[in-house]
């Protein structure tokens, strides 16, 4: 190798070394930048993990307080402070749904030092993202309210410089309970951790609110009657003991009892009885002062405890009850209400409350004895009118039956006094159907087994009604048995043959004849020859086999069939 070649190779080596030096410098710079970037990422991740851990710790602390603290207001006040500082925002509030779901009430709120509190108190009035939170059933985040297009920014937010915010739904098992909301005067980028934190706090609050609602519900019904929402016997007795141990100038007690409630329950059903109980509660609430204790202490018994009264005041209250009842009965003639009332007063407040209660109860009971028959008669009269309105006595049905059974009774030689009772049975044998729903009575198709069982109750219902009405007592037993069959397959007692009263056997044939020859909701009237064939077919099964020929003979002799 000559000198020139050697010099050339050395120069090439120098260039290579220089290139390597440059590459090493670039690599070092890249590694330095990468290291800085990795350190930054580590710092950010560490900060994120620390923030997440802090948020989780706050959720745990709030959860522990929710379990340990029965004071819901205190829990909410502490919670908004924790959320405010954790997310570093200017405002945090808790809104609760009222019974009117469109109205929200601020239950707790806090703002950073130097921020006006009235902002906090007024931003909920037209807060549309609260509505969106409920609509979407999840948290709604706004990083810049000015850029939002989904809804119009509430003016109060715009004027106060609110820029960003978040609303988390506080959701119960089957309804919205409220909202946990935060606001900031800066553009705030809320992370997924922030959203999860808000939702976790909202879930803790939901559990606390529901527990409080359950406690309040149990406490309320430990002192109140569930049907009327009046105080119950337990609360009344506590109030009596309180008055015994207290000092009053005078105290009075008024006892009230609904007349004929058992008859209503037995005939029309407990739904109608409950209506009377609720109406009585409303009447008593309307009649007395806010300081008076009104309680339902038994099935049909109500009592009012009145502090600082005299006998004339109690008399005026009793008259007021009567007036309100009269007005009620005018507005509700289909189910009249009657109350027996008794009262007693201790003008000296001598603390003999049990004796005072017994005196009022005795007076009420004496009045009830006087009312008993008149109230039952009024109820039965109302039931008879209801029967007529429901087409069981109208459209000639009762008149046709009365005529038919009279002709048959004469033909078989029944005495006149029994014929009169038989005609009374013909008119009111179906009075028990006032206790059967119209949906069954007027059903245009055939009844299902459950509906058949329900309609068969009308015989027993009618018996109870008749036993309560002096005019119907003679036929009450026949009303009970008028659907018994000759072969024992009828109802409700399963009587057979001559165990069934003659009057019931006569009515059964006449009623079946009239039913088949007239239209019913579920079918058209049958032809005469079809009716006769059906009666003859059922003789010995449903009907008395000796009475069916007599009945058909009467029809032919009197030309009733032709008519």
C-alpha positions as CSV (number, residue, x, y, z in Angstrom):
1,X,0.0,0.0,0.0
2,X,1.4,3.3,-1.0
3,X,1.2,6.5,0.9
4,X,-1.8,7.9,-1.0
5,X,-3.8,4.8,-0.2
6,X,-2.9,5.0,3.4
7,X,-3.8,8.7,3.6
8,X,-7.1,8.0,1.9
9,X,-8.0,5.2,4.3
10,X,-7.1,7.4,7.3
11,X,-9.4,10.1,6.1
12,X,-12.2,7.6,5.6
13,X,-11.7,6.4,9.1
14,X,-11.8,9.9,10.5
15,X,-15.1,10.5,8.7
16,X,-16.5,7.2,10.1
17,X,-15.5,8.2,13.6
18,X,-17.1,11.6,13.2
19,X,-20.3,10.0,11.9
20,X,-20.3,7.7,14.8
21,X,-19.7,10.6,17.2
22,X,-22.7,12.4,15.7
23,X,-24.9,9.3,15.9
24,X,-23.9,8.8,19.5
25,X,-24.7,12.4,20.2
26,X,-28.1,12.1,18.6
27,X,-28.8,8.8,20.4
28,X,-27.8,10.4,23.7
29,X,-30.2,13.3,23.0
30,X,-33.0,10.9,22.1
31,X,-32.4,8.8,25.2
32,X,-32.5,11.9,27.3
33,X,-35.8,13.0,25.8
34,X,-37.2,9.6,26.1
35,X,-36.1,9.4,29.7
36,X,-37.8,12.8,30.4
37,X,-41.0,11.7,28.7
38,X,-41.0,8.4,30.7
39,X,-40.4,10.3,33.9
40,X,-43.3,12.7,33.0
41,X,-45.6,9.7,32.2
42,X,-44.6,8.0,35.5
43,X,-45.3,11.3,37.4
44,X,-48.7,11.6,35.6
45,X,-49.6,8.0,36.3
46,X,-48.5,8.3,39.9
47,X,-50.6,11.4,40.3
48,X,-53.5,9.7,38.7
49,X,-53.2,6.7,40.9
50,X,-52.8,8.9,44.0
51,X,-55.9,10.9,42.9
52,X,-57.8,7.6,42.4
53,X,-56.7,6.3,45.7
54,X,-57.7,9.5,47.4
55,X,-61.1,9.4,45.7
56,X,-61.6,5.7,46.7
57,X,-60.6,6.7,50.3
58,X,-63.2,9.5,50.3
59,X,-65.9,7.1,49.0
60,X,-65.0,4.6,51.7
61,X,-65.1,7.4,54.4
62,X,-68.5,8.6,53.1
63,X,-69.8,5.1,53.1
64,X,-68.7,4.4,56.6
65,X,-70.3,7.7,57.8
66,X,-73.5,6.7,55.9
67,X,-73.6,3.4,57.9
68,X,-72.7,4.9,61.2
69,X,-74.6,8.2,61.1
70,X,-78.5,8.2,61.1
71,X,-78.5,11.9,60.6
72,X,-79.0,12.2,56.9
73,X,-78.7,16.0,56.8
74,X,-75.3,15.9,58.6
75,X,-74.1,13.2,56.2
76,X,-75.1,15.3,53.1
77,X,-73.4,18.4,54.5
78,X,-70.1,16.5,55.1
79,X,-70.4,14.8,51.7
80,X,-70.6,18.0,49.6
81,X,-67.5,19.4,51.4
82,X,-65.5,16.2,50.7
83,X,-66.6,16.2,47.0
84,X,-65.8,19.9,46.6
85,X,-62.2,19.5,47.9
86,X,-61.6,16.2,46.2
87,X,-62.5,17.4,42.7
88,X,-61.3,21.0,43.3
89,X,-64.4,22.8,42.0
90,X,-66.2,25.9,43.1
91,X,-69.6,24.5,43.9
92,X,-71.1,21.2,45.1
93,X,-74.8,20.6,45.8
94,X,-77.2,17.7,46.5
95,X,-80.7,18.1,45.0
96,X,-83.6,15.9,46.3
97,X,-86.7,15.0,44.3
98,X,-90.0,15.9,46.0
99,X,-93.3,14.0,45.7
100,X,-93.9,16.2,42.7
101,X,-91.0,14.8,40.6
102,X,-90.5,18.0,38.7
103,X,-89.6,20.0,41.8
104,X,-86.1,19.7,43.3
105,X,-85.0,20.8,46.7
106,X,-81.5,21.7,47.7
107,X,-80.6,19.4,50.7
108,X,-77.0,20.4,51.0
109,X,-74.6,22.8,49.3
110,X,-71.1,24.3,49.7
111,X,-68.9,26.7,47.7
112,X,-65.3,27.7,47.8
113,X,-64.3,30.5,50.0
114,X,-65.1,33.9,48.4
115,X,-67.9,32.6,46.2
116,X,-71.4,33.9,46.8
117,X,-73.7,31.4,48.3
118,X,-76.8,32.7,46.5
119,X,-75.4,31.3,43.3
120,X,-75.6,27.9,44.9
121,X,-79.2,28.4,46.0
122,X,-80.5,29.5,42.7
123,X,-78.9,27.5,39.9
124,X,-81.3,24.6,40.3
125,X,-84.4,26.5,39.3
126,X,-84.0,25.9,35.6
127,X,-81.1,23.5,35.5
128,X,-81.6,21.6,32.2
129,X,-78.8,19.3,32.6
130,X,-80.4,17.9,35.7
131,X,-83.3,17.0,33.4
132,X,-80.8,15.4,30.9
133,X,-79.2,13.4,33.7
134,X,-82.7,12.0,34.6
135,X,-83.5,11.4,30.9
136,X,-80.3,9.5,30.1
137,X,-80.3,7.8,33.5
138,X,-76.5,8.4,33.8
139,X,-74.0,11.1,34.7
140,X,-73.9,14.1,32.3
141,X,-70.6,16.1,32.0
142,X,-70.1,19.6,30.5
143,X,-66.5,20.7,30.1
144,X,-67.6,24.0,28.5
145,X,-71.2,25.2,28.9
146,X,-70.6,27.9,26.3
147,X,-70.0,25.3,23.6
148,X,-73.0,23.2,24.4
149,X,-75.7,22.7,21.8
150,X,-77.9,20.1,23.4
151,X,-79.7,22.6,25.7
152,X,-80.0,26.3,26.5
153,X,-77.6,27.4,29.2
154,X,-79.5,28.5,32.3
155,X,-79.1,32.3,32.6
156,X,-78.1,32.1,36.2
157,X,-75.1,29.9,35.3
158,X,-74.1,32.1,32.4
159,X,-74.2,35.3,34.5
160,X,-72.2,33.8,37.3
161,X,-69.4,32.6,35.1
162,X,-70.0,28.9,35.5
163,X,-68.2,27.1,32.7
164,X,-68.1,23.4,33.4
165,X,-69.9,20.9,35.6
166,X,-71.2,17.4,36.2
167,X,-74.5,15.9,37.4
168,X,-74.7,12.4,38.8
169,X,-78.0,10.7,39.3
170,X,-78.9,9.5,42.9
171,X,-81.0,6.6,41.9
172,X,-83.1,4.4,44.2
173,X,-84.4,0.9,43.4
174,X,-87.2,2.1,41.2
175,X,-87.1,5.9,41.1
176,X,-84.8,8.9,40.9
177,X,-84.1,10.2,44.4
178,X,-82.0,13.3,43.5
179,X,-78.8,14.6,42.0
180,X,-75.2,15.2,43.1
181,X,-73.9,18.1,41.1
182,X,-70.6,20.1,40.8
183,X,-69.8,23.4,39.0
184,X,-66.6,25.2,38.2
185,X,-65.7,28.7,36.9
186,X,-62.9,27.1,34.8
187,X,-62.9,24.8,31.9
188,X,-62.6,21.5,33.7
189,X,-61.7,18.2,32.0
190,X,-63.4,15.5,34.1
191,X,-61.7,12.1,33.8
192,X,-63.4,8.7,33.9
193,X,-62.1,8.4,37.5
194,X,-63.9,11.7,38.4
195,X,-67.1,10.4,36.9
196,X,-66.8,7.1,38.7
197,X,-66.1,8.9,41.9
198,X,-69.2,11.1,41.6
199,X,-71.4,8.0,40.7
200,X,-69.9,6.1,43.7
201,X,-70.7,8.9,46.1
202,X,-74.2,9.2,44.5
203,X,-74.7,5.4,45.1
204,X,-73.7,5.8,48.8
205,X,-76.2,8.7,49.1
206,X,-78.9,6.6,47.5
207,X,-78.5,3.9,50.0
208,X,-78.5,6.4,52.9
209,X,-81.6,8.1,51.5
210,X,-83.5,4.8,51.1
211,X,-82.6,3.7,54.6
212,X,-83.9,7.0,56.0
213,X,-87.1,6.7,53.9
214,X,-87.6,3.1,55.2
215,X,-87.0,4.3,58.8
216,X,-89.4,7.2,58.4
217,X,-92.0,4.9,56.8
218,X,-91.8,2.4,59.7
219,X,-91.8,5.2,62.2
220,X,-94.9,6.8,60.6
221,X,-96.9,3.6,60.4
222,X,-96.0,2.6,64.0
223,X,-98.1,5.7,64.9
224,X,-100.6,5.8,62.1
225,X,-103.4,3.7,60.6
226,X,-102.3,2.6,57.1
227,X,-105.8,3.0,55.6
228,X,-106.9,6.3,56.9
229,X,-103.5,7.9,57.8
230,X,-105.0,8.9,61.2
231,X,-103.2,8.1,64.4
232,X,-103.5,4.5,65.6
233,X,-104.4,3.1,69.0
234,X,-100.7,2.9,70.1
235,X,-100.2,6.7,69.5
236,X,-103.6,7.5,71.1
237,X,-102.7,5.6,74.3
238,X,-99.4,7.3,74.4
239,X,-101.1,10.7,74.2
240,X,-103.6,9.7,76.9
241,X,-100.6,8.8,79.2
242,X,-98.9,12.1,78.4
243,X,-102.1,14.0,79.3
244,X,-102.4,12.0,82.5
245,X,-98.9,13.0,83.5
246,X,-99.3,16.5,82.3
247,X,-101.3,19.5,83.4
248,X,-104.4,20.6,81.6
249,X,-107.3,22.8,82.6
250,X,-109.8,20.4,81.0
251,X,-109.9,17.6,78.5
252,X,-112.6,16.0,76.4
253,X,-113.0,12.8,74.4
254,X,-115.4,12.1,71.5
255,X,-116.0,8.5,70.4
256,X,-117.4,7.7,66.9
257,X,-118.5,4.4,65.4
258,X,-119.6,3.7,61.8
259,X,-123.1,2.3,61.8
260,X,-123.6,-0.8,59.7
261,X,-120.0,-1.2,58.6
262,X,-120.1,-5.0,59.0
263,X,-123.2,-5.2,56.8
264,X,-121.4,-3.2,54.1
265,X,-118.3,-5.4,54.3
266,X,-120.4,-8.6,54.3
267,X,-122.6,-7.6,51.4
268,X,-120.7,-5.2,49.1
269,X,-117.2,-6.2,50.1
270,X,-114.4,-4.6,52.1
271,X,-113.5,-2.2,49.3
272,X,-116.8,-0.4,50.0
273,X,-116.2,-0.6,53.7
274,X,-112.8,0.9,53.3
275,X,-114.3,3.8,51.3
276,X,-116.6,4.6,54.3
277,X,-113.6,4.4,56.7
278,X,-111.6,6.8,54.5
279,X,-114.6,9.1,54.1
280,X,-115.0,9.1,57.9
281,X,-111.4,10.0,58.4
282,X,-111.7,12.9,56.0
283,X,-114.9,14.2,57.7
284,X,-113.2,14.1,61.1
285,X,-110.1,15.9,59.8
286,X,-112.4,18.6,58.4
287,X,-114.3,18.9,61.7
288,X,-111.6,19.3,64.3
289,X,-108.7,21.6,65.2
290,X,-105.0,20.9,64.4
291,X,-104.3,20.5,68.1
292,X,-106.8,17.7,68.5
293,X,-105.7,14.1,68.3
294,X,-107.8,12.0,65.9
295,X,-107.2,8.3,65.9
296,X,-108.7,5.1,64.5
297,X,-108.5,2.7,67.4
298,X,-110.6,-0.3,66.0
299,X,-112.2,-1.6,62.9
300,X,-115.1,0.9,62.9
301,X,-114.1,3.0,66.0
302,X,-112.6,6.5,66.0
303,X,-111.7,8.7,68.9
304,X,-110.8,12.3,69.3
305,X,-108.8,13.7,72.2
306,X,-109.4,17.4,72.8
307,X,-107.4,19.5,75.2
308,X,-108.9,22.6,76.9
309,X,-112.6,22.2,76.1
310,X,-115.9,22.2,77.9
311,X,-119.2,20.4,77.3
312,X,-120.6,23.1,75.0
313,X,-117.6,23.0,72.8
314,X,-117.9,19.2,72.5
315,X,-121.6,19.6,71.6
316,X,-120.7,22.1,68.9
317,X,-118.1,19.6,67.5
318,X,-120.7,16.8,67.4
319,X,-123.1,19.1,65.5
320,X,-120.4,20.0,63.1
321,X,-119.7,16.3,62.4
322,X,-123.4,15.7,61.7
323,X,-123.4,18.7,59.3
324,X,-120.4,17.4,57.4
325,X,-121.9,13.9,57.2
326,X,-125.1,15.3,55.8
327,X,-123.2,17.1,53.1
328,X,-121.2,14.0,52.4
329,X,-124.4,11.9,52.0
330,X,-125.9,14.5,49.7
331,X,-122.8,14.2,47.4
332,X,-122.6,10.4,47.8
333,X,-126.2,9.0,47.9
334,X,-125.1,5.6,46.6
335,X,-123.4,4.7,50.0
336,X,-124.8,6.7,52.9
337,X,-122.6,7.2,56.0
338,X,-124.0,7.2,59.6
339,X,-122.0,7.7,62.8
340,X,-122.9,7.0,66.4
341,X,-121.3,9.7,68.6
342,X,-120.6,9.9,72.3
343,X,-118.6,12.4,74.3
344,X,-117.4,13.1,77.8
345,X,-115.4,16.0,79.4
346,X,-113.4,16.4,82.5
347,X,-113.6,20.2,83.3
348,X,-110.9,20.0,86.0
349,X,-108.3,17.9,84.2
350,X,-108.3,15.4,87.0
351,X,-106.3,12.8,84.9
352,X,-109.0,10.1,85.1
353,X,-108.6,9.4,81.3
354,X,-109.6,5.8,81.3
355,X,-112.9,6.6,83.1
356,X,-113.5,9.5,80.7
357,X,-112.9,7.2,77.7
358,X,-115.4,4.6,79.1
359,X,-118.0,7.3,79.6
360,X,-117.7,8.5,76.0
361,X,-117.8,4.9,74.8
362,X,-120.9,4.1,76.8
363,X,-122.8,7.2,75.4
364,X,-121.7,6.3,71.9
365,X,-122.9,2.7,72.4
366,X,-126.3,3.8,73.6
367,X,-126.7,6.0,70.6
368,X,-125.6,3.1,68.4
369,X,-128.5,1.0,69.8
370,X,-130.9,3.7,68.8
371,X,-129.4,4.0,65.3
372,X,-128.9,0.3,64.7
373,X,-132.2,-0.5,62.9
374,X,-132.6,2.8,61.1
375,X,-129.0,2.7,59.8
376,X,-129.4,-0.9,58.6
377,X,-132.7,0.0,57.0
378,X,-131.1,3.0,55.2
379,X,-128.3,0.7,53.9
380,X,-130.7,-2.0,52.7
381,X,-132.8,0.7,51.0
382,X,-129.7,2.0,49.3
383,X,-128.8,-1.6,48.2
384,X,-132.4,-2.1,46.8
385,X,-132.0,1.1,44.8
386,X,-128.7,-0.1,43.6
387,X,-130.3,-3.4,42.6
388,X,-132.9,-1.5,40.6
389,X,-130.4,0.6,38.9
390,X,-128.4,-2.4,37.8
391,X,-131.5,-3.9,35.9
392,X,-132.3,-6.8,38.2
393,X,-135.8,-5.5,39.2
394,X,-136.4,-3.3,36.1
395,X,-137.5,-4.3,32.6
396,X,-140.4,-6.4,33.9
397,X,-138.2,-9.2,35.4
398,X,-139.6,-8.9,38.9
399,X,-143.1,-8.3,37.8
400,X,-143.0,-11.4,35.5
401,X,-141.6,-13.6,38.3
402,X,-144.2,-12.3,40.9
403,X,-147.0,-13.2,38.4
404,X,-145.5,-16.6,37.5
405,X,-144.9,-17.8,41.1
406,X,-148.3,-16.6,42.2
407,X,-150.1,-18.6,39.5
408,X,-148.1,-21.7,40.3
409,X,-148.6,-21.3,44.1
410,X,-152.4,-21.0,43.6
411,X,-152.3,-24.1,41.4
412,X,-150.7,-26.3,44.0
413,X,-152.8,-24.8,46.8
414,X,-150.3,-22.7,48.9
415,X,-152.1,-20.5,51.5
416,X,-152.4,-16.8,50.7
417,X,-150.0,-15.7,53.4
418,X,-147.2,-17.9,51.9
419,X,-148.0,-16.6,48.4
420,X,-147.3,-13.1,49.6
421,X,-143.9,-14.1,51.0
422,X,-143.2,-16.0,47.8
423,X,-143.9,-12.9,45.7
424,X,-141.5,-11.0,48.0
425,X,-138.9,-13.6,47.4
426,X,-139.5,-13.3,43.6
427,X,-138.8,-9.5,43.9
428,X,-135.7,-9.6,46.0
429,X,-134.1,-13.1,45.5
430,X,-131.2,-11.5,43.6
431,X,-130.5,-8.6,45.9
432,X,-127.1,-10.2,46.8
433,X,-125.9,-9.4,43.3
434,X,-125.3,-5.8,44.4
435,X,-122.1,-7.2,45.9
436,X,-121.0,-8.8,42.6
437,X,-118.8,-6.7,40.1
438,X,-120.6,-5.5,36.9
439,X,-117.7,-7.0,34.9
440,X,-119.1,-10.4,35.9
441,X,-122.8,-9.7,35.9
442,X,-122.8,-8.1,32.5
443,X,-120.1,-10.2,30.8
444,X,-121.1,-10.8,27.2
445,X,-119.4,-14.2,27.1
446,X,-119.6,-17.2,29.3
447,X,-118.0,-17.1,32.8
448,X,-114.8,-18.8,33.7
449,X,-114.7,-21.0,36.8
450,X,-113.3,-18.2,39.1
451,X,-116.1,-15.9,38.0
452,X,-118.8,-18.6,38.6
453,X,-117.5,-19.0,42.2
454,X,-117.7,-15.2,42.6
455,X,-121.3,-14.9,41.3
456,X,-122.4,-17.8,43.4
457,X,-121.7,-15.7,46.5
458,X,-124.8,-13.6,45.8
459,X,-127.0,-16.0,47.7
460,X,-125.1,-15.6,50.9
461,X,-124.7,-11.9,50.4
462,X,-128.5,-11.6,49.8
463,X,-129.1,-13.6,53.0
464,X,-127.1,-11.2,55.1
465,X,-128.8,-8.2,53.6
466,X,-132.3,-9.7,54.1
467,X,-131.5,-10.5,57.8
468,X,-130.6,-6.8,58.3
469,X,-133.9,-5.6,56.9
470,X,-137.1,-6.4,59.0
471,X,-139.3,-6.5,55.8
472,X,-137.1,-9.1,54.2
473,X,-136.3,-11.3,57.3
474,X,-139.3,-13.7,56.5
475,X,-137.7,-14.6,53.1
476,X,-134.0,-14.4,54.1
477,X,-133.6,-18.2,54.4
478,X,-135.2,-18.7,51.0
479,X,-132.9,-16.1,49.4
480,X,-130.0,-18.2,50.7
481,X,-131.4,-21.4,49.2
482,X,-133.0,-20.4,46.0
483,X,-130.2,-21.8,43.9
484,X,-130.2,-25.3,45.4
485,X,-130.9,-28.2,42.9
486,X,-133.2,-31.2,43.3
487,X,-130.2,-33.6,42.9
488,X,-128.1,-31.8,45.5
489,X,-125.7,-30.2,43.0
490,X,-126.8,-26.6,43.7
491,X,-125.3,-24.0,46.0
492,X,-124.4,-22.9,48.6
493,X,-125.5,-25.7,51.0
494,X,-125.9,-28.6,48.6
495,X,-129.5,-29.4,49.7
496,X,-131.5,-31.9,47.7
497,X,-135.0,-33.0,47.2
498,X,-137.6,-31.9,49.7
499,X,-134.8,-30.4,51.9
500,X,-135.2,-27.4,49.6
501,X,-138.1,-25.2,50.7
502,X,-141.1,-25.4,48.3
503,X,-140.9,-21.6,47.7
504,X,-137.3,-22.0,46.4
505,X,-138.3,-24.9,44.2
506,X,-141.1,-22.8,42.6
507,X,-138.9,-19.8,42.1
508,X,-136.1,-21.9,40.6
509,X,-138.4,-23.0,37.7
510,X,-140.0,-19.6,37.2
511,X,-136.6,-17.8,37.2
512,X,-135.1,-20.3,34.8
513,X,-138.1,-19.9,32.4
514,X,-137.9,-16.1,32.5
515,X,-134.1,-16.1,32.0
516,X,-134.4,-18.4,28.9
517,X,-137.3,-16.5,27.4
518,X,-135.5,-13.1,27.7
519,X,-132.2,-11.7,26.4
520,X,-129.1,-12.0,28.5
521,X,-125.7,-10.3,28.0
522,X,-124.2,-13.6,26.8
523,X,-127.0,-14.9,24.6
524,X,-130.3,-14.2,22.8
525,X,-133.7,-15.4,24.1
526,X,-134.6,-19.0,23.2
527,X,-137.6,-20.1,21.3
528,X,-140.6,-21.3,23.4
529,X,-140.3,-25.0,22.3
530,X,-136.6,-24.9,23.3
531,X,-137.4,-23.5,26.8
532,X,-140.1,-26.2,27.4
533,X,-137.7,-28.9,26.3
534,X,-135.0,-27.6,28.6
535,X,-137.3,-27.5,31.6
536,X,-138.5,-31.1,31.0
537,X,-134.9,-32.2,30.5
538,X,-133.8,-30.7,33.8
539,X,-136.8,-32.1,35.8
540,X,-135.4,-34.5,38.4
541,X,-132.0,-32.9,38.2
542,X,-132.1,-29.2,38.7
543,X,-135.9,-28.9,39.3
544,X,-138.6,-30.7,41.3
545,X,-139.9,-33.3,38.9
546,X,-143.5,-32.9,40.2
547,X,-143.5,-29.1,39.9
548,X,-142.2,-28.8,36.3
549,X,-145.4,-30.4,34.8
550,X,-147.5,-28.2,37.1
551,X,-145.6,-25.1,35.9
552,X,-146.0,-26.0,32.3
553,X,-149.7,-26.7,32.9
554,X,-150.2,-23.2,34.4
555,X,-148.4,-21.7,31.4
556,X,-150.8,-23.4,29.0
557,X,-153.9,-22.8,31.0
558,X,-153.2,-19.1,31.5
559,X,-151.8,-18.7,28.0
560,X,-148.7,-17.2,29.4
561,X,-146.6,-18.9,26.8
562,X,-148.5,-17.2,24.0
563,X,-148.0,-13.9,25.6
